[in-house]
Amino acid sequence: MKGVQLEWSNLTERDIVRYEVERSANGIDFYPINQQAPKSNRDDKASYAHFDASPVNGANFYRIHV
């Protein structure tokens, strides 16, 4: 299966409205590809994952925006 598995965690999740996964082909211009609601928001650890089934050709850069 072609794609990129992204995984991240927040050790002290609190007051998060949403996580937005962003992708860029050049490392400068990022575009949202997914949003996820927080699991806990109770000042504890939460882990997340997103599978990008449509990465661009070449390098892909990702960041998580809250």
Secondary structure, 3 states (H helix, E strand, C coil): CCCEEEEEEEEEECCCCCEEEEEECCCCCCEEEEEECCCCCCCEEEEEEEEECCCCCCCCEEEEEC
